[in-house]
Structures are given as structure tokens and as C-alpha cells.
Amino acid sequence: MEINEYVSVGPLESEPPGGYVASPLREAALRDALRDVTLGAYDERIIGWMVGFFDDSTMRTVVSLIERARLAEVSR
């Protein structure tokens, strides 16, 4: 799942909309946000934990934050 299918990449003023998304799709959105980031074994462990532990609105917020940070860096 690509980021723009999962969550807005603009500032969030409230809980992001969207219902339940299965873990593999949440993980795909997170990995899309982390594209080009070199990951180690512990990083992979934490990604798995986040996907299993975070609810959808929390994961959407994290994915949005990572993508906005990436976009802010690119625009510098």
C-alpha cells in the first residue's frame, strides 16, 4: 500500500480518517515511508512490533510524520 492510499501527508489536526487495514497493508505503507532507508535487524524487529501493536490511527500518524519529514528534508 502506498502512503497516499493510506494517509494524508499534510499536517493532521485530528485523528486521521480510515477504518481497519490489515497488518500487511499497514506494513507496506510504513515501508513505503521508509523507502531508501537502510534497515538493520533491530529496525526490522521494531517495524514488526509497530505493525502488530499500533492501531490504525496511530500507524497512519507515524507514516504521515515520516513522510512529512522526508518531504521537509527534500525541500531544504
N, C-alpha and C positions, 0 to 999 in steps of 0.2 A: 504494500500500500504506500503510495507516495504521500508526502506531507500535506499537499494541498487538498487531498481527498479526505484527510484525517482531521485537520485543524487549520484555523486561520493563522497566518504568520504575522498578524498585526497585534498591537497591544490588546491584552484581554482585560476587560473591565469587570467581567463576571465569569462564572463557570462556563467553559466552552460547550457549545451545543453538541449533541450527538449521543446516540444510545450505545448500547453494548457492542463492542467489537472484539472478536475472538483474539486470543493471545498471539497467534501467528501474524495477524494483521497489525496489531499494536507493535510487535517486534519489528515488522517490516518498516513501519513509519519511523520508529526510533532509529533503525539502521540507516534509513534514508537521511535523517537529520545528521547522523554521524558519518556520512559518506566521506571518504578520503581521510578519515581519522584512523591511525594505526592503533589497533587494539591488542592488548595483552590478555593472558589467561584470566587474570583477576577482573579486568574490564568485562570480559565475556561473562564471567560469573555474576557480576553486578547487573549487567544487561538482563540476564535471565531472571535474576531476583526482581528487578524493577517490573519486568513484563508480568511476572506472576503475582506480585504484591500490590502494585499500584492499581487503583481503579481507573476507569477510562478517562474521567475528567482530569485526574492528576497526570496521567500519561500524556494526554493531549497538551496540557500546560507545559510539561517538561519538553516535549517535542517542539512546541512553539518557541519556547525560550532558547533552545539550542539553535534552531533555525534562525531566529532573530539575531542571535549573537554572531552567527556565521555571516548573515547579510550585513550587519553593522561593521564587521571587520573588512568585508569586501569593499564597502563604500568609503573606507578611510583613505 
